[in-house]
Amino acid sequence: MSVTAGLDLAFVGQASPPAVAVGGPLLSRLIPLEPDSETTPGRTPINDSACEHCGLPVATGRKFCCPGCLAAHDIIQGLGLGNYYRQRLLDAGARALRPEPAERWDLARHIVTKPDGTKELTLAVDGLQCGACVWLIESVLAKEPGVLVGRVNMTTRRLRLSWQGSDQDADRLVGRIEALGYRLVPFDLSALAAMQDRTGRMLLRSLAIAGFAAGNVMLISIGIWAGQSGAIGDGGIGPATVSLLHWVSALVAMPAIAYAGRPFFASALAALRHRRTNMDVPISLGVLLVTGMSLTETIAGGAHTYFDSAITLLFFLLVGRVLDHRARGQARATAEQLLALRTTDVAVIQPDGTIRRVGQEQVAEGDRILVAAGERIGVDGVLENGAALLDSSLVTGESLPVNAEPGAAVFAGTLNLGATLTIRATATGGATLLAECVRLIEAAETRRGRFVVIADRVAKRYAPAVHLCALLTFLWWFFGVGVPAGQALLTASAVLIITCPCALALAVPAVQVVATGRLFRGGMLLKSATALERLAEVDTVVFDKTGTLTEPLLALLETPDALDLHLAATLAVSSRHPLARSLVAAAGAVVPADGVIEFSGQGLSRSTPDGEVRLGSRTFCGVGDAPSAGPEMWLTRPGAVPVRFCFGERPRQDAVAVIQQLLAMGLRVKLVSGDHADQVARIASALGISDWRAGCTPVEKVSLIEGGGAEGQKILMVGDGMNDSPALAAASVSASPSTAADVSQTVADLVFQGAKLEPVVIALQTARQAKAVMRQNLALSIGYNAIMVPLAIAGWVTPWLAAAAMSSSSLLVMANSLRLHKGAKS
Amino acid sequence: MFYLLIASLIVAGCGLMVFLWSLRTGQYDDMDGAANRILFDDAPPPVKPL
């Protein structure tokens, strides 16, 4: 029995299942017994400070950090899946596998029943570490009776579950996976996502067909060119053979062009119908004209056809489209996943006193709703009982929690920092604060002008110029030189083929793919196609304060004695309360203490041989009833003075550096907040922002942004609160941290993950570089045209020259775009 | 030569058909998962196409 050295991730090399079966005595497993490790020498932990299941730190000599991990380990070993621990690679970026008390979901309403009686459910999975997790989940599900399909998609991090049985089975199956430490959230495929998927497949299918046709037609064409140049055959090939080969080319290419060209034709038609022009108009026109001309040539038995050029062009363009779609689809899917993992159900108190968990949209006016300590309120309502401590930073931008009395109005998105409370839903559907924000967003979006992307701006001038050029060529050859109409038309068509904007149409998408991918790897999700170009033009950055410049959760302000902090954290790590989490975050890696009992909304307590240790509110710890100055926690233990932990707003770690960088980039930086003036002034001076406004309502924020826009400023709005969402929509481009309110994340063009503000700078820099490369690409392709068009007008362009020139210019543009990728690495 | 032409088209056509089939059965939906699945021996149950 040897320890596997390759995967030394704090796990025991277990070649045989451990002796203890499922449900072994809890205490004896939490503290490893000495004889056990003596009889099985291989079971000595490689790194004895990490939990065998979740990999989080544990006290020396212990194997598991908590009973949940022990139970999960037992399940896995009991099913004979112990291989999992040897195969997996823990991902530091993913959520640790420590099982947590799961939210109760009303799964039934997400289940789809198929006509044959099988049930289907899609869930977002949180906590996937690597391929081994996929295997583990699927294997565990496969052992459950009735399961037909349990498949995890690792790209989208979703689990598709289908089983034979009743709706209630869903709870059992989901419970099995959650016991392993994963979090599962019901995920209803939105209409948008389904459409995205369809478009993606359609593009891929078009690409395949274009590729098939391009390969074959090009092969035939090479034969024709070689034959015509006299390289093969006895002094060339005869006109009958050429005609046959042209016919075969036509038969292969034309259906393929009709199919694979649809994405371009549809887009061009839509643009023309709105009396606009985009890059797809010259593409479609070029392809159709070339195909039509080649067909007439084939019928007439002419020498030159250009089917190969037309279909190769479509193939290259489709490659760009598919990659572009894939890159942005991935960013969007990840953004959706982030949102799905945060949605929670609402606990409605039934008339008989029981609790039923329903979706937010199912709450009726007048329903009584229970909000647990540390939970977000799901709907707008009136506080019924319980003097509540509410953190509404995500709703109004106020950074300090407020005490609310019964009868006060509360809004969806507010965090309950106090004890469990009851609210009565007052407004649902169109009357909520959220609905009001959505109306403001829609209004702001209609006022905001349509952004014309650089490619379309070029197309606007390029298309008429090219078509005029072709017309003049025809006129000159027909009237000027006096050749027959057919030959003049042929030369004019050659001009169109040469100018068909292959490289030009690839110039922008190719850059977008590389830049979007680069941002994606950095944790920035670029959702909009035009956002990159809009970002590059930004000259003013407007920040929200609460949750954007400052950390999203209240932070521990003064660092008390390190030992006190550590002791408090060992208790706090057992709680999901926001203040407890901040405390744990400040303490770093801690080992959870045993026997911690949570008193909801009051605090945590633990019995030790010396007496009781308590961590919680002032009254819970018996320190006194005097009202506190701000959010706080107390730690009491026998024989020591009570310790106070103060919480408050703190700027993000790198906020000062980011502001300095933005100023150095020549940007104006403003701060617009809904919070009180003194709080805003304090943060503004700490960060060195001179231009700030406090106490702004959502409407004021919008008018401020629009006022700046009217003066010609290109504004990047960075905000997280629900109150920022209309301003995000009004700005020329917008960004949100992934901790932002759902509505803000949905509106924002860019969502960034992580605790830092730096992504804002990186995104701006990447966008500027991308814009520069786009310009180079456009210059390259226009330069290529400048050389080739005179040759075409002179009538020297043959089909092989056209094909070669077109492909090489496309490859050149793609290679230039890839430089952006390389630049990111160095 | 005519037969060669037909033959090459048929062979390439078969390739195209196989690709379209793989696309329709969802084999391009999870590129990362497939790369990892091969590492685990006892395969989970087969999947029916949607």
Interface residues (C-beta under 8 A of the other chain):
Chain A: N83 Q87 C130 G131 A132 V134 W135 E138 S139 L141 A142 V147 L148 V149 G150 R151 V152 N153 M154 T155 T156 R201 L204 R205 A208 I209 F212 G215 N216 L219 I220 T241 L244 L245 V248 V252
Chain B: M1 F2 L5 S8 L9 A12 G13 G15 L16 F19 L20 L23 Y28 D29 D30 M31 D32 G33 A35 N36 R37 L39 F40 D42 P44 P45 V47 K48
